[in-house]
Structures are given as structure tokens and as C-alpha cells.
Amino acid sequence: MRAGALVVTLFSLFTVSHALQCWICTNARSNAECLTEGELQTCQANQRACQNEVRTDNLGLRITKRCKQAEACDNNFIQNPRPAWYPAQCNPKVRHTVCRCCCDFDECNRPAMFCLDSLPQCQAIGTPRFGSKDCAFRSSMVEVGSVCSFTCNRGYRLQGDARSTCRMVADNSSASFDNPVPTCVPTICRPAQRAPSNGGIVCTDENRVGSVCTFSCRRGYFLSGSTTTTCADDFTWNNSPPICLRVTCDPPHSNPASGSVSCSSR
């Protein structure tokens, strides 16, 4: 990692074998003033990042440079695009905002705002089939820091990670979303409903969650049980399947005295 490189995951990089040297100054009104009145300092062993903090006020810039623990510096850096002030926490053109840049090699924080050079972007991330995507970002869905959340339609459940964040890769030369697009798999009730003997069935969405199955019987038969059953959110049917029984009349006819009776089957 060299001049102009961004440091987003400093704490995960290899262990530095020598003490880091960073420029140090406080509230300088320009980068030139910082370098003139500040000093190059050897950082403590646990400080493996150099940080530049650039604030804007009514009089212009205030630049502070320091040694910093790598993870803390990274946590500061990822706040740059957050909308703490409009349009972002880090915007040198807007008063009362603050930008923080991090790097991890000797004298790397000599420039003022090296991390505001062109940032790499992620490839656009897709939307799961039978689901939806909602992304939170400052200006672009593919910018570093963009967070996309995924949900599935009713009748489906998410298989995979529900969130994916656009992050810088280890060498800070490119960016990618840290999780792939999940899939939405059907949530179903078992067993699938069948038409009763001598009857029929119509389901709104087969045996997926939310599907309503309605039963009917052929002429000459009546339904014994519930007319409908629904595939509930716990993947069970809320009613047992009904049966179709033959319609009969009581009492059955018998042969009259000195005669006979004949009944049709319909």
C-alpha cells in the first residue's frame, strides 16, 4: 500500500515489524502550516495507522494529524459518507463537517486529504428472485459503505445473508459487496393437499405459505369437514382435509305390501 491508497481494514493487515512514523499537528489552518509547525513522530507500538482529520469552520480548514490505532482509525474513516451533516459527514465544500483519512506506512499522511481521491466502486448487486432489495447509501448504490438488505415475498424464506455491504478489499485498490445475493426458497406445508374422493380442490398457491385450498364434492355427495384449509406461517395446514360422503335419505324405502320398490342410483 503506497501514496494515495485508502485504508479501510488496517487492523486485518499483516503485523508491521517496525514503529510507524506519522506527521503530527493540531488545528493547523493549512497543510503547509501543519508540515511547517508540526513534526514527524514515531508512533507507539499499538498505533499502526496515521490519521488526518480535516474540519471546516467559518474561517476555513483545521487540520489535525496524529498516530492512531488501526481499528479506531478505520472506524473513523467509514463515517465519512454517513449523513451526519447534509449531504455527508465528510464534505470539504460544506462548513462544520469533518473528514478523516487513514494510511499505514511512514509519512503517508503528509498530504491533507489523500483518501478523498477517486474511490473504487462495487459491481451492482442483484435482487433475489421472489424477493426485494433495499439499499442505504449517500449518493450511489455501488459506493463504498452502501448497505443492501434483502427480504423475500410471502411464501418464501431467505437462504443466505440478509445484508451485504460494499467494502474495500484488502489492498484498497478495488471494492466488492461482502456477501452474495441470497436466494428465496419456497416455504411449504406438507403434505400437499389432494382432492377428496368424489370431490375436487382448488388452491391459490399450491402448498406454499399463505395458500388457501378450497374443497368441493360431486353431485350426490356432501362435504364433511372444513371447506377450506390454509398453509400457515408455521408450515402447517390450519384444518384437516375434509371427505365427501354420499347423500342419503332416512329411512330407506322398503317394499310395500304385495309390491316392490326400485330406486335409482342418482
N, C-alpha and C positions, 0 to 999 in steps of 0.2 A: 504494500500500500504506500503510495507516494503522494506528492503535492496534489491538492485538489480532491483527493479521494475522501469519500464520506465514511464515517464510522458509525454503524448502526448496531453492530453486535460485538463491540470491542471485548466485552467480558468473556466471549466464547472463543476468542482467537488464542493462538499459541502464547505461552509464557515468555515475556520479554526477559532476556538474560542480563540486561544492564539497565541502570537507572535512566529514566526518560528525562529529557531536557525540554522545558516549555518556556515560552515567553510569559512574563508576569507583569501586569499593570492593573491599575484600578481607576475606573471612571475617566479614562483619557478622552479628550474631545476629538481625537483623530487617531488613525492607526500610526501615523508618523510620530505623533506625540507619545503614544504608548511605547513605541520602539526606542524613542529617544530617552524618555524618563523612566521607562521600566527596565527590566533586566531579564537575562536568560538564567533560569533557575533549574537546578537538579531536583527532580521530584522525589517524594518518598517512595519506598518500595511498593506500597499498595496503590500508588497513584500512577496508573498506566495509560492515562489519556491527557491530552492537552485540550483545554476548552477556551473558546472565545464567546463572550456574551456581549451582544451589541444591543443597547437600548436606545430608544429615541425619546426626546423630550422637546420642550418648546425651544430649546437652544440648539438642538441638533443631536449628534450621536454621543453616547457614553460607552466607551469600550473597556471591558474588563477581560484580562487573560489570566488563566490560572492552571495549575495542575489539578487533576480530578480523578477520582476513582472511575474506572471504565464503565461499570454498570450504571452508576449515578449519572455519568455524562450521557450515556445512551438514553436513559430515561428523560433527561432534559431535552435531548435532540428531537425525540419523537413528538414532543409537544409543539414543535414549530408550526405544523399545519393545522393544529387544533383551533377551533373558532372561539378562543377566549376573548379576542377583540375582533371586530369586523375588519377585513374578511378573514383574518387569521391571526394567531398569536404572534407569528413572525411575519412582518411586512415592513421593510425599511422605509417605505413611502408613507406610512401612517404613523402619527405620533403616539407615544406611550405604548409601543409594542416592544417585544424583546425576541431576539434570535440567538440561538445557541448552536455552535458548531463544535464537533469533536474530531480528533485525529489521534494517531498513536505512534508517531515517530519523531525524532528530535527536531525541534524548531518548526514543527508542522503548523503551528498556529500563528506563524508570522503574518500571513495575510489576514485581513479583517474578517470577511465572511465567505470563506472558501467553500462552505457547504451549500451556498445558495447558487452555485453554478448549476448547469442543466442536470436535473435529476433523471435517472433511468426510470422507465415505467414498466408496469407489468403488462403481459398479454391479457386481453379482456377475458374475464371468466364467464362461463356459460350459466344457464339456468337449468335446473333439473327438470326432466320431463315429468309431467303431472305435479309440478311444484312451482314455486316462485322464488324470486331473489330480491333482497332489499339491501342496498349498499349505502354506507355513510362515508362521505368524502368532502374535501374542501372545494375542489374545482373539477376534478376528473375521477371517474371510477377506477382508472388504472394508475393513479398516482400512489407513491409510497405512503402508507398509512391508511389507505382505503380499506374499510372492513365490510365484507358482504356476508349477510345472514340468509340462510335458506330454510324454507318451510315446504311442506307437502300439502296437496289438496286432501280434502276429507276422503277417507277410504284408503289412504296411503300413509306409510311411515318412512321417516328418514333413515337411510342407511349410509353412514359416513359422518363426517364432521359437519356441524350446523353452521360453522363460521369459517371464513377464510380471509386472511389479511395480506395485503400487498406489502412485502418486506424486501429490503435489500439482501442480496446473497452475500456470502462470506467475504468475497473480495471487493464488495461495494461497486462493482462495475456494471451490475445488472440487478433487476428486481423480478420477483415472481410471487404469486399467491402461495401461501404456505400449506394450503390444503386443496385437494382437487374437488371438483363439483360432486356433491353426494348424489345418490340415486333415491328415488321414491318408489318403494315396493308396495304392492297391494297389501292391505290388512284385510283378512278374510275370515269368515266364520266357517267352521267345519262341524258337521258335513254339509256339503252343498244341498240346498233344498230340492226335493223331487216332487213331481205331481203325484197326488194320492191316486190309488187305484180307482178307476172310473171317474177321474177328475182331471183338472188342469191347474197350471200355476203360471203366474207372470211376476217377474222380479225386476225392480227398477235398475239394479246394477249388479246382477249375478249374486255372488255371495260376499261382496265387499262390505266393509263397514258403512252403515247408512242405508244399505239396500233394503227395500220393503218388498216382501213377497206376498202376493195375494192368491188365495186358493179358490177354486170353484169345483162344482160337481156336475156330472152329466145329468140330463133329464131323467127323472125317476130315482135320483139319489139326492140325499141332503148332506150338508157338511156337519160333521160332529167335531167340535173344537173351535179354535180361533180362526177367523177369516184371514188374518194377516200375521206375519212374523217379521221382525226387524233385526238386522245384524247390528248389534250394539257395539259401543266403543271398547268393550272388554272382549270382543271377538266371539261372543256367544249370541245365539238366537234368543229373543225375549219370550217366544212362545213355542210350544211343541207343535209339530206339524199335525194338522187335522186328518180325519179319514172321511171317506164318502160311504154312507150307509144307504141301503135300499129303502125307498119309501114304501111303507106297508100300512094297511088299514086293519083295525081291530073292531070286532072279532073277525076272523076269517070266515068266509061263506062256506056253508055245508050243504049237502044235497037236501032239497026239500022232500017231504014225504011223497013217495010214489013218483019221484022225479030226479033230476040231476042238475048240476051246475057246472058251467065251463067258464074259466077266467083266462083272459089274455095275459100275456107276459108283460104288457106295457101298461 
